Amino acid sequence: MVPKSTQSRCPRPSPVDDGRPAVTSLTARRLTQLPPDRRPLPSVAPYDELLRLRRPGTTT
């Protein structure tokens, strides 16, 4: 963290517009170009069923 006294003496530099396109995150670029995911959401129901099954002779 920068002390406040340093912040007031060092203003933030203004962005430079040199005609080049802005840098885009690769993840954001991929997400905009991908088709929508039509797969069903995963379910935890099979794991819930495993939790309900008890071994004979065990108590909890």
C-alpha positions as CSV (number, residue, x, y, z in Angstrom):
1,M,0.0,0.0,0.0
2,V,1.3,3.4,-0.9
3,P,1.2,6.1,1.7
4,K,-1.2,9.0,1.1
5,S,1.7,11.5,1.0
6,T,3.3,9.7,-1.9
7,Q,-0.1,9.4,-3.7
8,S,-0.7,13.1,-3.7
9,R,2.8,13.8,-5.1
10,C,2.6,11.1,-7.8
11,P,-0.5,11.6,-9.9
12,R,-1.6,8.7,-12.0
13,P,-0.4,8.9,-15.6
14,S,-3.1,9.5,-18.2
15,P,-3.6,6.7,-20.7
16,V,-1.8,7.2,-24.0
17,D,-3.7,7.1,-27.2
18,D,-1.1,6.1,-29.8
19,G,-3.6,4.7,-32.3
20,R,-3.0,1.1,-31.3
21,P,-5.9,-1.1,-30.2
22,A,-6.4,-1.7,-26.5
23,V,-5.1,-4.9,-25.0
24,T,-7.9,-7.5,-24.6
25,S,-7.8,-10.4,-22.2
26,L,-7.4,-13.7,-24.0
27,T,-10.0,-15.2,-21.7
28,A,-12.5,-12.4,-22.6
29,R,-11.7,-12.8,-26.3
30,R,-12.3,-16.5,-26.2
31,L,-15.6,-16.2,-24.3
32,T,-17.0,-13.7,-26.9
33,Q,-16.1,-16.1,-29.8
34,L,-17.3,-19.3,-28.3
35,P,-20.8,-20.7,-29.1
36,P,-23.1,-21.0,-26.1
37,D,-22.6,-24.1,-23.9
38,R,-25.8,-26.2,-24.2
39,R,-24.7,-29.0,-21.9
40,P,-26.9,-29.6,-18.8
41,L,-25.5,-28.4,-15.5
42,P,-23.8,-31.1,-13.5
43,S,-25.8,-32.8,-10.7
44,V,-24.6,-33.9,-7.3
45,A,-27.5,-36.3,-6.9
46,P,-25.4,-39.5,-7.5
47,Y,-23.0,-38.3,-4.7
48,D,-26.0,-37.6,-2.4
49,E,-27.2,-41.1,-3.0
50,L,-23.8,-42.5,-2.0
51,L,-24.0,-40.5,1.3
52,R,-27.4,-42.1,2.1
53,L,-26.1,-45.6,1.7
54,R,-24.7,-47.0,4.9
55,R,-22.6,-50.1,5.4
56,P,-24.0,-52.8,7.6
57,G,-22.5,-52.7,11.1
58,T,-21.5,-49.0,11.1
59,T,-23.1,-46.4,13.3
60,T,-22.8,-42.6,13.1
